[in-house]
Amino acid sequence: MRGWLGKTKALVLLGSLLLLLSGCGKENLTALVPKGYGAQSSMDLIVLTTVVMSAVFLVVVLILVVVLIRFRKKKGQEDFIPKQVEGSVTLETVWTAIPIILVIIMAVPTVMAEFDLADTEERDDHRNITVTGYQYWWHFDYDDDEIQTSQDLYIPVGERVYLDLKSEDVLHSFWIPSLAGKLDVNPENVNTFYIEAYEEGVYYGKCAELCGASHALMDFKVIAVSPEDFDQWVDDMQSFDPEELELDSVAQEGKELFEANNCMSCHAIGGSGDPLGPNLASFGDRTRFAGILDPTKENLVDWIMDPDEIKPDNKMKFDNYPEISEEDAGKMAEYLMELKPSEITPDTVPDLASE
Ligand code: CUA
């Protein structure tokens, strides 16, 4: 009776776990539906190790069941001692050799995949982007194209993109589950790997290393577009001049407030300077800002007035952060939402999340 109850509990537990995990399956945020080269090579390893370990499990269970049934102590055998096998060279050799062979079967492809993803020999034939982690946002520097963005990483589909990862403060970890495995982002060295997206779409990226109070809010997006659209985006970004924007009077006032409040001393818009805060060049096209917020005027006003409330311990609110009224914050929000350098945006690619 107890045995059956235990089994029912185990089944219920397993069922709930499966149900819970199936919620992790959104196509733009799961390593289990690979959409890029690194994720596919990880998935191949997952399948290989799962098959090998399942085979081990099945064989062990089979042997256990056979032994339990065949070699039960029977009536009249109370004093019977089976044949002892300790010290058997044959048996010791077999059960030492089998695990070693299994480990080799799993280790060789794993090590090969690791070296492959970190191989930078061909980097000169491909696009190179420097990724810098900050508490709690990401900066992307398109070295070859002289473009800078934050939070949104645009890449062309079907092409290798080499990423040089470094940190300006503490340890972070760069992870786009659908496209590639994690790679550490360190202050003291540069780690390099490449990614390649197979399909157009907006992929969710995460920081995967506990880096402070807002670690869980350190999200970013990868927008994979067709190579033609990518070239268009590069052109648009390169020729974008925020001074040439046609603004209505409210947004124009917002622009002046943005400058008067010295926002520019931390935030670059476009290619200038080495920013302390996120580059706002394509701010109006972002699907999220501050990593996690919908880009509505209301959210922006809340953010500008008290960023610490939303994202604890972020570096925006320094000691003499200006007092900004709700009205002024609203005008600045209107201006920031006008920063749309390109027709190519996250809206121009298929929405994988809804599939
Ligand atoms: Cu950066 Cu966690």
Boltz pocket constraint, residues with backbone or C-beta under 6 A from the ligand:
constraints:
  - pocket:
      binder: B
      contacts: [[A, 133], [A, 134], [A, 135], [A, 136], [A, 171], [A, 172], [A, 173], [A, 207], [A, 208], [A, 209], [A, 210], [A, 211], [A, 212], [A, 214], [A, 215], [A, 216], [A, 218]]
      max_distance: 6.0
